[in-house]
Every structure is written in structure tokens, then in C-alpha cells.
Amino acid sequence: MNLLPLPALDGGHFVLLLLEGLRGKPLGSKAMTNIQMVGIALILALTVFSTFKDITR
């Protein structure tokens, strides 16, 4: 679960490292912050969705 390619998880960090390696330069701090915020929002949305589906059963 932790290796999912979501930015807030280890898999997301791995994907970002691969991206930086392909580009040959690191991403900016603002880009990294925005990517992390999107990843956290996706995890929260998945949590809310799964909780809602569990309650409605």
C-alpha cells in the first residue's frame, strides 16, 4: 500500500526521484509542495470514499 505512486507515499517519492533523474535537475520547492498537497488530498478523498461506502453497506 505504501508503494502506491501517490505523491504523499513512498511510491510517489520514488516516481518524483525518477522524474528528477530523467530531467537532470531537481524540481522546485513550490512544485514539490503542490505535488505533495495533491497527494494528500487524493489520500483523504480515498479515505472519505471508502468510509462512506462502508457505512452505506
Summary of the structure (lengths in Angstrom):
residues: 57
radius of gyration: 14.2
end to end distance: 23.8
largest distance: 49.0
contacts: 131
relative contact order: 0.15
helix: 74%
strand: 0%
